[in-house]
Amino acid sequence: MRLITAFLFALIAPSIALAQTSFEGLIRYDISYVANIPGMESMLPKASETIVSKKRSLTRMEGGVQADMLGDMLSDHATGKTYFINHSNKIIFSTTEDQMPKADDIKPVVKKGKGKMMIMGYECKPYTVEVKVNDMLINSTYWTTTQFAPAKEIKSIGMNTPNVKVEGFPMKIETSLPIPGMGNLKMEMVVTQLKDLKELPNNVLTLPAGYTTKEGLPPVFQMGK
């Protein structure tokens, strides 16, 4: 159970290679679900936004329990510190990369597919990804482009597949995740917005004032232990 929880809530990002640009600004993924599993969809996020710069990155979720349980995640690339900002309780959890959950034992099988797709004006090509977590077989398709990449490798809060190494940046991710006794949850994440950093507020990558700071990970990471 602990491994499944780590898979659902871990902070993960595919490796990026041969990128043509170095983007600083907002990257938004809209998230949709195909399967009809009563009560499950309401718990899951509807969108994920990451604001990335060369110095700091901020990831936030929209909708679902993850948005409240994890809060926003601010990463300081210079210090290696990561902050989870819980706005509802005005608490900031401060941690380091070494303390983050790991999924080193998950070893995906990655194959380059055929075909292409245009997303946000970028040509994308597919990679199929298969990974086994306990007795669950999870299948994904990554549509990646080598014409675009963020200035820093970003980390995404959600159900991406850990330890995936693909060529290019994922503009679309399709995942089929079996839920024991309930069926398959099919999720699609697709980039729908790119906004330059200069168009955003100057303080968007700063910690809010007046919040209580605590050392360690948010309580959600203790689930399933």
C-alpha positions in Angstrom: 0.0 0.0 0.0 2.9 2.3 0.8 4.3 1.9 -2.7 1.0 2.6 -4.3 0.6 5.8 -2.2 4.1 6.9 -3.2 3.3 6.3 -6.8 0.1 8.4 -6.7 1.5 11.3 -4.7 5.2 11.2 -5.4 7.0 14.1 -7.1 8.4 12.8 -10.4 9.5 14.0 -13.8 10.7 12.2 -16.9 14.2 12.9 -18.1 14.6 15.4 -20.9 17.1 15.2 -23.8 17.9 17.1 -27.0 15.7 20.1 -26.0 15.7 23.1 -28.5 14.6 25.9 -26.2 14.9 27.0 -22.6 11.5 28.2 -21.4 10.8 30.2 -18.3 7.2 30.7 -17.4 3.9 28.8 -16.8 3.2 25.3 -18.2 -0.4 24.1 -17.7 -1.6 20.6 -18.1 -5.4 20.0 -18.2 -6.3 16.6 -16.8 -9.3 14.5 -17.8 -10.5 11.0 -16.8 -12.3 8.4 -19.0 -13.2 5.6 -16.6 -16.4 5.7 -14.5 -15.3 4.7 -11.0 -17.8 6.2 -8.5 -16.2 8.6 -6.1 -12.7 8.4 -7.6 -12.8 11.2 -10.1 -13.9 13.8 -7.5 -10.7 13.0 -5.5 -8.4 13.7 -8.4 -7.0 16.9 -9.8 -8.4 18.7 -12.9 -5.2 20.5 -13.8 -1.5 21.0 -12.9 0.4 24.2 -13.3 4.2 24.6 -13.1 5.9 28.0 -13.1 9.6 27.4 -13.9 12.6 29.6 -13.9 16.3 29.1 -13.7 16.3 29.8 -10.0 13.0 28.4 -8.7 10.0 26.4 -9.7 6.4 26.3 -8.4 3.9 23.5 -9.0 0.2 23.6 -8.0 -2.8 21.4 -8.5 -6.4 22.4 -9.2 -9.2 20.3 -7.7 -9.1 17.0 -5.9 -7.7 16.0 -2.5 -4.1 16.3 -3.7 -4.5 20.1 -3.9 -5.4 20.4 -0.2 -3.2 17.6 1.1 0.0 18.6 -0.7 -0.5 22.3 -1.3 1.8 24.1 -3.7 5.3 22.9 -4.1 8.1 25.5 -4.4 11.6 24.2 -5.3 14.7 26.4 -4.8 17.3 25.1 -7.3 20.3 26.8 -5.7 19.7 25.5 -2.1 18.1 22.2 -3.0 15.2 23.0 -0.6 11.6 22.1 -1.4 8.6 23.8 0.3 5.0 22.5 0.4 2.7 25.5 1.0 -0.6 24.6 2.6 -2.7 27.7 2.1 -5.8 26.6 3.9 -3.8 26.0 7.2 -1.1 28.6 6.5 1.7 26.1 7.0 4.9 25.6 5.0 6.6 22.2 5.2 10.3 22.5 4.4 12.3 19.6 3.2 15.2 18.6 1.0 15.7 16.4 -2.1 17.2 13.6 0.0 14.0 13.4 2.1 11.6 13.1 -0.9 9.9 9.8 -1.6 11.9 7.5 -4.0 10.7 5.0 -6.5 14.0 3.5 -7.4 12.7 0.0 -7.5 10.2 0.9 -10.3 11.7 0.1 -13.6 9.5 1.0 -16.6 9.8 -0.6 -20.0 10.0 2.2 -22.6 9.5 1.8 -26.3 9.5 4.5 -29.1 6.2 4.4 -31.0 5.2 5.6 -34.5 3.2 8.5 -35.7 3.2 12.2 -34.6 0.8 14.8 -33.2 0.9 18.6 -33.1 0.3 20.1 -29.6 0.6 23.8 -28.9 2.4 24.2 -32.3 5.1 21.6 -31.4 5.5 18.3 -33.2 5.2 15.4 -30.7 6.1 11.7 -31.1 5.0 8.8 -28.9 6.7 6.6 -26.4 4.8 3.7 -24.8 5.6 3.0 -21.1 4.8 -0.1 -19.1 5.5 -0.4 -15.4 4.5 -2.9 -12.7 3.8 -1.7 -9.2 3.2 -4.6 -6.9 0.6 -6.6 -9.0 -0.6 -3.6 -10.9 0.3 -3.2 -14.6 0.2 0.5 -15.6 0.4 1.5 -19.2 1.1 5.0 -20.5 1.8 6.8 -23.7 4.1 9.9 -23.6 3.8 12.4 -26.5 7.0 14.3 -26.4 8.6 17.2 -28.4 12.3 18.0 -28.8 11.4 21.6 -29.9 10.5 22.8 -26.4 11.8 22.4 -22.8 11.7 24.3 -19.5 14.8 26.0 -18.2 15.0 23.5 -15.4 13.7 19.9 -15.1 10.3 20.3 -13.5 8.7 18.0 -11.1 5.0 17.2 -11.4 2.6 16.3 -8.6 0.4 13.5 -10.0 0.3 10.1 -11.5 3.1 10.2 -14.0 5.3 7.2 -14.2 8.5 7.3 -12.1 12.0 6.8 -13.7 10.8 7.3 -17.3 13.6 8.3 -19.7 12.4 9.7 -23.0 13.7 12.0 -25.7 12.0 15.4 -25.4 9.5 17.1 -23.1 6.1 15.4 -22.5 3.3 17.6 -23.9 0.7 14.8 -23.4 0.5 11.8 -21.1 -2.1 9.1 -21.4 -2.2 6.6 -18.5 -4.3 3.5 -17.7 -4.1 2.7 -14.0 -5.9 -0.4 -12.5 -7.7 0.2 -9.2 -8.0 -3.2 -7.4 -11.6 -4.3 -7.3 -12.9 -1.2 -9.1 -11.6 -1.3 -12.7 -9.2 0.9 -14.7 -8.7 4.6 -14.2 -7.8 6.2 -17.5 -6.2 9.6 -17.2 -5.0 12.1 -19.9 -2.7 15.1 -19.2 -2.2 17.6 -22.0 -0.4 21.0 -22.2 -3.0 23.6 -22.9 -1.2 26.8 -21.9 2.3 28.3 -22.1 2.8 31.8 -20.6 6.2 33.6 -20.4 7.6 34.4 -17.0 7.5 38.2 -17.8 3.7 38.0 -18.0 3.4 36.7 -14.4 3.5 38.6 -11.1 7.0 39.4 -9.8 6.3 37.5 -6.4 4.9 34.3 -7.9 8.0 32.3 -7.0 8.3 33.6 -3.4 7.1 32.0 -0.1 4.0 33.7 1.4 4.5 35.8 4.6 2.9 35.0 7.9 2.8 31.2 7.5 4.1 28.7 10.1 7.1 26.8 8.9 7.6 23.1 9.9 10.5 20.8 9.0 9.7 17.6 7.1 7.2 16.3 4.6 3.4 16.9 4.7 1.4 14.2 6.6 0.0 12.8 3.3 3.4 11.1 2.7 2.9 9.0 5.8 -0.2 7.4 4.3 0.1 3.7 3.6 3.0 3.1 6.0 
